[in-house]
Amino acid sequence: MLRVGLIGFGLAGQSFHAPIIRTTPGLELACIVERSGSAAPQMVPEARAVRTVDELLADEQIQLCVVATPHNSHFDVARRCMLAGSHVVVDKPFTVTSAEAKELMEVAAQQKRVLSVYQNRRYDGDFQTVKKIVESGVLGEVVEYEARYDRYRPEPRPNWRDKPGPGSGMLFDLGPHLIDQALTLFGPPLAVNASLLHQRGFPVVDAFDVCFEYPRLRALLRARILAYAPGPHFLIHGTKGSFSKYGMDPQEDPLRRGELPGSEHWGEDQEELWGTLSVAGSQPQKVKTEVGDYRNLYANVRDAILGKAPLAVTAEDGYRTLRAIELAQQSSQERRWVSWS
């Protein structure tokens, strides 16, 4: 049983880490750092609640620290935890610069600690379905891949995503999910082209188009904050057919409501939202969405710490995602394609 300390108990800590840690076999959520408020003792009574990182790190039995603090503190907190001897999972965005990401990689190597990034969207059922379809070859050679997040929030919110500053905006909020998924499927691109937008008129990026160029493939990653009628979440074209999928993974809403993973139909998609596979010469058919489960990420981290499995989401993956974000920023500013290398 690995004892886990959770640092930060805002939306990420409450909805996307605590319930997943608590229901992953082999993990014990033993301590929560909540700087203010009293939600932790009420929501997770079995965990000790403290106010500072120092109090958590003083407990030598904590083996894994999860950093769910505001984005611009990820680097400092993760570094402190590793230097104190803990393995670390950092929520996305991993850091706010690729230089910080690289330094964390170096600290992890020096300390011989497992360092991972909470790219939970790899374990969305729809992405697992897309990955399975692409790898099966049923679409032939994939020539066009589009993934998007469409949301409707006309007014900014009082959090880091909508406050000007390093690492703010949609590119750092939703971009890491889309970028990590594309890199997982296709690897690093040859070049990046991007348009970063301010559709609501506020000084933060609230929409983007990021394009990855490969020898015969273009991967278009998009997010909108003023999309009242969402488009397809995934749209893929290949030399033999196409696949489209509407709707989002069903795990987020129950997690936000305070439900715990593990119910009978956890992670199962509604049948009316299953994707459509259209192959040349055949009738279009619905494809049942794979069952998603964010606990698989923490189960892998557990096994990596115990030496039973290679780490699935590595610090290098986090570094590549930050590098892609920086190239997208450069491309948008200079209005040109930017080479990956």
Protein Blocks (a to p, Z undefined) as FASTA:
>chain_A
ZZdddedjafklmmmmmmmmmmmghiacfbdcdfbdjklmmmmmmbccdfbfklmmmmmk
bmbdcdfbdfklmmmmmmmmmmnopacdddddfblcfklmmmmmmmmmmnopacddddfk
lmgfklmmmmmmmmnomnopafbdcdddddddfbacddfklggcehiajklmmmmmmmmm
mmmmnopafbdcdddddfkopabdfbdcdddddfkbccdddddfblfbacdfbdcddfkb
ccddedjdfklmmmmnopaehifkgoiacfklpccdddehiacdddddddddfklmmmmm
mmmmnopaccfbdfklmmmmmmmmmmmmmmmmnopaddfZZ
